[in-house]
Amino acid sequence: MSTPAKREQLPEPIADESRLVEANVNPQTGFASDYLNHFSEAVMLLELMAEMPECREDFLAWQPKKYEEHFAASNFKHRDVAIAAYGEADPELRRRLDTLADSMNAILLAAREVMRREYSERTTAEIADIAVRWVKPLVARAGAVINGTEAESSAPLQKTIDALLAR
C-alpha cells in the first residue's frame, strides 16, 4: 500500500509574493498559468485531428477540470500553493476565470459529444476546427485574467460566449 504524497506546508501568509513567484503563481491575481495546459492539451489534439485522425480517441478521453481539480490531480510541485492562492484570489477575478473555464469546458464537451458519433474523418476534422476557433480566444482571454492583463469589462466576451453556445 502506497503512502499518499506529502503535501507542502504553506507559509503564513500565502500571499507572500516570493512564495507565489517561486510557485509560478501570479502575485497580482493569485492564479497559475499551468491551468491553461489542461485546455491547450485539448486544443492540440483537435488541431492534430485533420492530419492524425487517431487523435480523436485521445480527445474523447479528455475530461474537463476545474482549477482546483486540475492542480489537485497534477504533479505540479507547488500545487498546494496554487490551490491556496486561488482560494484567496479576488472573488471577481476568480469568477471571470471560472466563467471562461466553464465556457471552454462546455465547448470542448459539446465537440466531444458530437465526435462520439461515427462521422467521416473529414467531418470530424471540421468539427475539431470549429471547436479550436471557439476555444483558442477563450484560452487567450483566460491567460489575460491569470496574468492580470485582462481589460476591465468582460461584457463583450460574455456576449460572444452566449452567441457561440446558442448555436
N, C-alpha and C positions, 0 to 999 in steps of 0.2 A: 504494500500500500504506500503510495507516494504522499509526501507531505506537501501541503499547499505552499505555493511560493510565498516567501516572506514579503509582506508589504512594507514599503518605505515609510519611515516615521516622518511625519510632516512637521516642519518647524512652525513656531508661533511667531508672528502671524504668517499665514500662507501668502499674503500679499508682498512678502519680502521680494523686491524686484530682482535681486541677483539670483535668488532661488528659481523664480519664474523664468528668467533668461536661460539659466542652466538647463531647465526642463523644456526649452523651446516653446514656452507659453508667452504670448504677447502680454507684457505687464499692463499695457493700456486697456486691453479688452478682457484678459483672463482666458483667452482661447488659444489652443494649439492647432496649427495648420495641419498637423498629422491627420486630423479627422478627414480632411479632403481626400486623402489617399483612398479612403473607402469608396468614394464616388468616382475618383479618377480610374480606379480599377475597372469599374463597370463601364465607364466611357471607353476605356482602352479596348475592352472585349467587344463592345459594339462597333468601334471603328475597324477592328480587325475582321469582322464578320464577312465583309464582301470578299476579301481575299482568302480568308481561312474560315469556311463555314463551320468547322468543328468547334470554333469558339462559342457557338450557340449553346452547347451543353454547359460550358463554364459559366456563361452569363445566366443560364437558367438556374444554376446552383447559387448564384449571388443572392445574399439576403440583406434587407435594409437593417440599418443600425442607428440608433440614436447616439448622440455624442458620448454620453457616459457608457453606453453599451459597447461602443467601439473601443474605448480605452480599457474598459474592464476585461475585454476579451483579448486584448493585444499583449505583445511582449514589450511594449514601449517602456523603456527604463523608468521614466518618471510618470507613469500612468496615474499614480495616486495624486501627484501634484496637479496634473492636468484635470482630473476629475474634481478635486477640491477647488481649484481656481475657477472652473466652470460654475460650480455651485455658488461661488461668491461673486460672480460677474454681475454687472449691471443687469437687472431683470429685463429691461427694454432691449439691450443688445442680445441677451440670451433668447428672447422671444423672436427677434429678427433672424438670428442664426437658425433657430429651431424651425421657423416658418420656411426658410429656404431649404433646410434639410428635409422637412416633410414634403415639400413640393418635388424635390429631386427624387425622394423615395417613391412618391406617388407615380411620377412619370416612368421611372425605371420598373416599378412593379407592373404598371399597365403594359409597358413594352414586353416585359417578361411573360405576362399572361397571354398576350396576342401571339408571341413567338412559340408558345406551347402548342399551338395549332400547327398542323402539318402543311405549312406553306412552302412554296418553292424557295430555293436558296436566294434567288433574286428578290422575291418579295420580302423575305426575312432581312436581307441586307438593306432594303429600302426602309423597313420599319426601324432597323437599327440606326440608319442615317437620320431619320426624323427625330428619334429619341436623343441622339447626340446633339443635334441642333437645338433642342429644347434644354438639355441638361447643362451643356458647357457654359452658357452665360450665367446659369444659376451657380455653378461651381465658382466662377469668377466673382460673382457677387458675394458668395459666402466667404471667399478669400478676402474680399474687401472688408467684410464685417470682422473677420478674425484679425486682420491686420490693422484695423482701426482707420481704414481709408474710405469707408462707405459714405456716400452722400447722406445727408440727414434724412431726407424724405424717401420713404420706401413705397409711397403711393403708386408711382408709375410701375414699379416692379410688381406690386400686387395685382394691378390691372392686367399685366402681361401674363402672370401666373394663372389668374382666373380665366383669361381667354384661352390659354393653352389647355387647361383642364376641362373646359367646356366643350372641346371638340369631340 
